[in-house]
């Protein structure tokens, strides 16, 4: 099968103090339809420190926390109070609107490593009732058959007769890919889907480019696979999805189709029509 070539390549520098990498949206990379937001970072040691993200609302988007290492304590206005540990994820299908908060901690060694990915929803689903899914590590398929020295953890979509456990309001393939030193991986992706990845640890090589943390290649629709190697070892977050192809209006945690819908979302939030959530900290 033919490999996809790079359409665009952007980088993200760690934000001072937090070390957060923000690959998109930016001026250079506004979105990768249907993916509209990504915050991540390379592994960091929090020790006993915790990061508190207070109550905030979402509407019309799927706010996804992919936890490579650490712990997330989640509460929301739907009444959920759940904890996700290393290897798991939480997937908030915000629909018509919900508030949530997160407390982020390191694992037993204090190591914290995650990605926060927002996935757009087609207009016809944006006002559906909200729902939250907490997924444990043991329910996420692991594939080692796509290349020597590689491990693909499949959060959403289908690969090698395996299916990720995420809900699918939007057709996507999302995976955390680890490549050992000297390893390689070749992942099949639907030709019509947009495809990209962001390096989240170490270094990898694709199409002759050596890529490091925050680097995000977006690919042409000119092949059926994405192939990556690594000389020293690396990790990436793979994001492939069927384009929605609709107008996007985005502000804070709201992702809608028009500015008027954003205004309505703020009004509904302020009036309590998305529920209430009292801060735990």
N, C-alpha and C positions, 0 to 999 in steps of 0.2 A: 504494500500500500504506500501511496505517496505521502510525504510529510508536508505539513503546512509550513509556509514561510512567514516571516514577521512583517506585519503591516506597519506597526508603530512600536516604539520602545521608549518607555519613560521610567524615570527613577524617583525615589522618595527618600529624602534625608530624615534621620531621626529628629523628632521635635525635642528641643532643649528641655532637660529635666525629666520628661516622661519616657523618652526613647520611642514614642509612638511613630509608626510609619503610616502615612496617609497617601496611598497610591492614587485614589480617586474618590470624589470628583475633584479635578483640578482644571486649570485653563488648558493644559496640554491634553488631558484625558478626562472629559466631562462625565463619561459613563461608558459601560460596555453592555449595552442592552441584552438582557434584562437586569444587569447588575448596576446599581446606582451609587454605592458607597462601600468603601473598604477602609477600616483601620486595623492595623496589625502591628507587629514588631518582632524583633528577634528575641530569643529566650533571655529573660532577666531574672535575677535573684531578688525576691522581695523580702526574704527572711521572714520575720513575723509581721511585717507591714501588710496592711490591707488597702485596697483602692475602693472607694465608695462612689458609685454612680447613682445619684438620687432620683426620685420619681420623675419620670418624663413620659410624654405621650407619643404614640405612633398611630398613623392611619394610612391605609392603602399600600402598605409595604410589609415585607417579611424581614424582621430584624433577627439575624441569626448569629449566635455566639458559638464559635467552634473552638473548643478548649483542648489544646494540644497537651498542656501540662498545667496543673493547678486545681483551683476550686472556684465555682461560681455559686453564690447564694442568690436565688431569684425570688422576687415577690411581685405580684401584679394585682391590678384592680379587678381581675376575674376571680380572685380568691386563691390563686396558686401560691404556694410557698415551697419551693423545691431547691435542691442542691445538686449540682452537676460536678463531677470530678474528672480528673485527667482522662482524655480520650473521648469524652462525651460531648454533647452539644445541647443547646436549647434553641428552639425555633418558634418565634412569636409571629404568628400570622395575624397581623394587627387588624385587618379588615376595617370595619367601621370605626374602630378606635379602642385603645387600651393604654393604661399607664403601667410602667414597670420600673423596678430598681434592681441594681446588681451590686453585690459585694464580692470583690475579686481578691483571691488569696493564692499564695504559692502552694506547691505540693509539699510532701513530707521533707524535702530538701530545700524548700523555699522557692523553687523555680516556677515562674509563671510565664506562660506562652499561649497566646490565643489570637483569633481573628474575629472581628465584628464585621459581618457582611450583610448588606441590605439588598434584597432581591425584589424588584418591582412586581406588581400584580396587574393583570389585564383589567381594564376599566370595569368589566362585567363582574369581577370578583371583589372590587375594592370596598364595597359596603356590606360584604358578608359578615356574619357574626365573628368576632375575634376568637382565637384559640391559641393555646400554648402547649408546646410539646417539649418535654425534657427526655433526652435520649441518653442511655447509658452506653459506655464504651463497648460492652460485650454484645450489643445489638448492631454494631457497625461492621459490615463486611470488610475483611482484609484480604487483599489480593497480592500475591507474590509472583504471579505468572506472567506479568507484563514486561519483565526485564530482569536480568541478573542483578542482584544486589538492590532491588527496589521493593518497596511496600506501599501499596495504595489503599488508603482507608476511605471507603466510599460512603459519604454522608447522604448524597441524593443522586438519583438517576440510576442507570443500568450499565453494568460492565461485566463481561465474562459470565453471563447468566446469573449475576448477583444484582440485587437492588438495594439501594440505600434506604434507610428507615425514615427519611424526612417526608413530610407532607408535600404534595406537588401542585399547589395552585398555579405554579409556573413551571414549564418543562425545563429542567436544568440538570446538569451533571456537576457536582461539587465534590472534590476529593482532596485529602491531604496526602501528598506524595513524599516519601522519604527515599533518598538515594544514597547508598553507602559509597565510600571512597572507591573509585574505579567502576561504579555501577552505571546502569542505564535503565531507561524505561521508555516504552512506546505505547501511547494510549490512544485507542480509536475514539473519534468524535464524529457526530453527525455532520455531514458536509454543509448543510444549510444553517447550522447553529454558529453563533458567535463564540469565539474561544480565546482565552487568555490565561495567564498564570502570574502569580506574584511570588517571588522568592521570600521565604520567611525564616530561613536559617542557612548558614553556610554559603557555598557557591555552586552554581550549576552552569552547564553550557548548552546553548540551543542555537542552531543555525550559525555557528561560528562565533557567537557572542558569549563571553563569560559574564554571568549575571550574579549579583549579590543582593542582600536584603533590601526589599522595597522595589527592586527592578521588576517591571511589568511589561512583558511583550504581549501585544494583541496580534492575532494571526489573520492572514488572508484566508478566504474560502477556497484554497487551491490544493487541498489534500485531505486525506481521511484520518491521519494520525498526527499526534504531537510527540516528538521524540526528544528526550533530554538525557544528558550524561552528566557525571560529576567526577572530577579527579580527586577531590578531597572530602566529599560528602556534602549533602545539602537537602533542603526541604522546600517544597513549594505548595501553594494553594491553587489548585486547578479550578477554573470557572468557565463552564460552557453552558450555553442556554439558547433556546429558541427565541429569536427576537420578537418582542411584542409589537414594536413598530408604531407605538402611540405617542402622542405629545406627553411630555413630562413636566409637571410643575412641582417643585420640591422646596420645602422650607422647614427647618428644624427636623422633627421626626415625621413629617407628613410628606407623602409622595402621591400626588394626585395628577390629574390631566390638565387642569386649568387653574389660573390664579384665583378665580371665584371659589373653586372648591377648597383651596387652601384657606381662604378667608372663613369659609363655613366651618372648616375643621378647627380653626382657632376659636371660633365662637362656641362650638360644641364642647371643646375642651374646657374653656373658661366657665361654661354654664354647668359643667358636671355631667354632660351627656355621654362622656367616655368613662365615667366612674370616678372613684376617688382612691387615693393611696397615700397614707400617712408615712412620712419618712421614718425609717428604722434607726437612723443615726442622727 
